[in-house]
């Protein structure tokens, strides 16, 4: 079964990241999905890069 592991999905009030392999939400809720995160999810879908972006945006929210 192919496909992307992580995808951005619209939810009420914004976006969340869905983990297709783990079948669960992953990361925080975003009112707006940051462009570079969306680009990574739609591009190479690299776990390390996605994790680094999530940490960066989580720190900015504080």
N, C-alpha and C positions, 0 to 999 in steps of 0.2 A: 504494500500500500504506500503510494507516494504522497507528495504534498508537503506543505510547509509545516514545521513544528509549531511556530508561534505566529499568530495573526492578530491584528488589531480589530476589535469588534465594537461597534457602536452599542452603547447601553444608555438607559435614561440618564441624561445629564452629562454625557461625555463618551469616553472610550476606555476600554480595558484590554489587556492582552490575554488571549486564550491560548493555552498550551494544548495542542492537539494530541500529543503523546500521553501526557498526564491527565488529560480531560478535566482541566480545572483552570480557573482564573490565575494569572501569574502577574505579580507586580501591583502597582497602585492604580487607582481610578484617576483619570485625567479629564478635565473639562475640555481641553483641546489636546489632540494628539500631536506632540512635537514633531516637526518636519523630519529631523534627522532620525528619530526613532521609527517613524513611519517608513522612511526610505530604507532603513536597515531591515525592517520586517518584510517589506516588499522586495528587497534585494537579496543579499547573500544569506540573510537570516542567521548570522553568526552569534552564537550564544554568548561568548565573551563580550562582544561589542554591545549587544542588547543589554546585558547586565551592567556594563559600565555606564551606558546612557541612563538606565533606570536609577542607578545610584546618584548620578549627577542631578537628575530632575528631582529626586527625593530630597537631596540636600538643599536645592533651591526653594523648595516649598517650606522649609523651616525658617 
